[in-house]
Structures are given as C-alpha cells and as structure tokens.
C-alpha cells in the first residue's frame, strides 16, 4: 500500500460511504431517540429537494475538512496542541513512511471529483 491508495480508501470509506449512510438515515428514519437526530430529521423532511442537496453537500464539506485536518496532524503539517512527537505511519509489511503528504494527496483527490 502507498499513500495514494490509502487516501483513496479514506475517501471511499470515510467520506463517500458515510455520506451515503447519512443520506439513507435522513431519508428513511421516521423516529429517533437522540435529540440532535430528532431535530435534523424534522428539518430535513421539510426541506425542498434543492435544500436537501445543499445540506448533503454541506455535510460532505464538513467530512472532507475533518478528515483533511486529521491527515494534516498525522503528516505533521497541522499543529495540534499536545502532540510534540512526529508520527510514523507504516504498514506491517513495509517500513515505507506513508504520512508525509496524506493531506495534500487527499485534497487533490477530492478537488478532482
């Protein structure tokens, strides 16, 4: 595995699959216990098609920004209070360092979409 393959997997499993899950939950859930979900579902039901699309696009942006920030911390390009050591991300089958440009590779990938 290399860095490009890893960010493609992150994009697929963290961004796209989660967004699909949220969309499905928002469109099929009729009752919720969690107060946040109750509020969002009632709002989402009243949205027009355009508003629903805009809301899902906003969720995607939030997901992308969150993952990008986490990757930046792993790369060492984003400061996080309390992290003073450099991370070394490898696989068990290779000592090749994967986390040098994960954030930029990820952002390049999502910009192409």
The 8 nearest C-alpha neighbors of each residue, nearest first, counted from 0:
[[1, 4, 5, 2, 90, 3, 93, 97],
 [0, 2, 4, 3, 5, 97, 95, 96],
 [1, 3, 5, 97, 4, 6, 101, 0],
 [4, 2, 6, 5, 1, 7, 104, 101],
 [5, 3, 7, 1, 2, 6, 0, 8],
 [4, 6, 2, 8, 3, 7, 9, 1],
 [5, 7, 9, 8, 3, 105, 4, 10],
 [8, 6, 10, 4, 5, 9, 11, 3],
 [7, 9, 11, 5, 6, 10, 12, 4],
 [10, 8, 6, 13, 12, 7, 11, 5],
 [11, 9, 14, 7, 8, 13, 12, 6],
 [10, 12, 15, 8, 9, 14, 13, 7],
 [13, 11, 16, 9, 10, 8, 14, 15],
 [14, 12, 9, 10, 17, 11, 16, 15],
 [13, 15, 10, 17, 16, 11, 12, 18],
 [14, 16, 11, 18, 17, 12, 19, 13],
 [17, 15, 19, 12, 18, 14, 13, 11],
 [18, 16, 20, 19, 14, 15, 13, 21],
 [17, 19, 21, 15, 20, 16, 14, 22],
 [20, 18, 16, 22, 17, 21, 23, 15],
 [19, 21, 17, 23, 18, 22, 24, 16],
 [22, 20, 24, 18, 23, 19, 25, 17],
 [21, 23, 19, 25, 20, 24, 18, 26],
 [22, 24, 20, 26, 21, 25, 27, 19],
 [25, 23, 21, 27, 28, 22, 26, 20],
 [24, 26, 22, 23, 27, 28, 40, 21],
 [25, 27, 23, 24, 22, 28, 44, 43],
 [28, 26, 24, 25, 23, 29, 22, 30],
 [29, 27, 24, 30, 25, 26, 31, 40],
 [28, 30, 27, 31, 40, 26, 25, 41],
 [31, 29, 28, 32, 37, 40, 36, 27],
 [30, 32, 37, 33, 36, 29, 28, 34],
 [31, 33, 34, 37, 30, 36, 35, 38],
 [32, 34, 36, 35, 31, 37, 38, 30],
 [35, 33, 37, 36, 32, 38, 31, 39],
 [36, 34, 38, 37, 33, 39, 40, 32],
 [35, 37, 39, 33, 38, 34, 40, 31],
 [38, 36, 34, 40, 31, 35, 39, 33],
 [37, 39, 35, 36, 41, 40, 34, 42],
 [40, 38, 36, 42, 41, 37, 43, 35],
 [41, 39, 43, 37, 42, 38, 36, 25],
 [40, 42, 44, 38, 39, 43, 37, 45],
 [43, 41, 39, 45, 40, 44, 38, 46],
 [42, 44, 40, 46, 45, 41, 39, 51],
 [45, 43, 41, 42, 46, 40, 26, 25],
 [44, 46, 42, 43, 47, 41, 40, 51],
 [47, 45, 43, 50, 44, 51, 42, 48],
 [46, 48, 50, 49, 51, 45, 44, 43],
 [47, 49, 51, 50, 52, 46, 53, 45],
 [50, 48, 52, 47, 51, 53, 46, 54],
 [49, 51, 53, 47, 46, 52, 48, 54],
 [52, 50, 54, 48, 49, 53, 46, 47],
 [51, 53, 49, 55, 50, 54, 56, 48],
 [52, 54, 50, 56, 51, 55, 57, 49],
 [53, 55, 57, 51, 56, 52, 50, 58],
 [56, 54, 58, 52, 57, 53, 51, 59],
 [57, 55, 59, 53, 58, 54, 52, 60],
 [56, 58, 54, 60, 55, 59, 53, 61],
 [59, 57, 55, 61, 56, 60, 62, 54],
 [58, 60, 56, 62, 57, 61, 63, 55],
 [59, 61, 57, 63, 58, 62, 64, 56],
 [62, 60, 58, 64, 59, 63, 65, 57],
 [63, 61, 59, 65, 60, 64, 14, 66],
 [64, 62, 60, 66, 65, 61, 67, 59],
 [65, 63, 67, 61, 62, 66, 60, 68],
 [66, 64, 62, 68, 67, 63, 61, 69],
 [65, 67, 69, 63, 68, 64, 70, 62],
 [68, 66, 64, 70, 65, 102, 69, 63],
 [67, 69, 71, 65, 66, 70, 64, 72],
 [70, 68, 66, 72, 71, 67, 65, 73],
 [69, 71, 73, 102, 67, 72, 68, 101],
 [72, 70, 77, 74, 68, 76, 102, 69],
 [71, 73, 77, 75, 69, 70, 74, 76],
 [72, 74, 70, 71, 75, 86, 98, 69],
 [75, 73, 99, 98, 71, 72, 76, 70],
 [74, 76, 72, 73, 77, 71, 85, 78],
 [75, 77, 71, 74, 72, 78, 73, 102],
 [78, 76, 71, 72, 75, 79, 68, 74],
 [77, 79, 72, 80, 76, 75, 82, 71],
 [80, 78, 82, 81, 77, 72, 83, 75],
 [79, 81, 82, 78, 83, 77, 72, 84],
 [80, 82, 83, 79, 84, 78, 72, 85],
 [83, 81, 80, 79, 84, 78, 85, 72],
 [82, 84, 81, 85, 80, 79, 78, 86],
 [85, 83, 82, 86, 75, 81, 87, 73],
 [84, 86, 75, 87, 83, 73, 82, 74],
 [87, 85, 73, 88, 84, 74, 75, 98],
 [86, 88, 96, 89, 85, 98, 97, 73],
 [89, 87, 97, 98, 96, 86, 90, 73],
 [90, 88, 96, 94, 97, 95, 93, 87],
 [91, 89, 93, 92, 94, 88, 0, 95],
 [90, 92, 93, 89, 94, 88, 95, 0],
 [93, 91, 90, 94, 89, 0, 95, 1],
 [94, 92, 90, 95, 91, 89, 96, 0],
 [93, 95, 89, 96, 90, 92, 91, 88],
 [96, 94, 93, 89, 97, 90, 1, 88],
 [95, 97, 89, 88, 98, 87, 94, 99],
 [98, 96, 2, 88, 89, 99, 95, 1],
 [99, 97, 74, 101, 88, 100, 96, 73],
 [98, 100, 74, 101, 97, 96, 75, 73],
 [99, 101, 103, 102, 98, 104, 74, 2],
 [102, 100, 104, 98, 103, 70, 105, 99],
 [101, 103, 70, 105, 71, 67, 104, 100],
 [102, 104, 106, 105, 100, 101, 107, 67],
 [105, 103, 101, 107, 102, 106, 100, 108],
 [104, 106, 108, 102, 103, 107, 6, 101],
 [105, 107, 103, 109, 108, 104, 110, 102],
 [108, 106, 104, 110, 105, 109, 103, 111],
 [107, 109, 105, 106, 111, 110, 104, 112],
 [110, 108, 106, 112, 111, 107, 105, 10],
 [109, 111, 107, 112, 108, 106, 105, 104],
 [112, 110, 109, 108, 107, 106, 105, 104],
 [111, 109, 110, 108, 107, 106, 10, 105]]
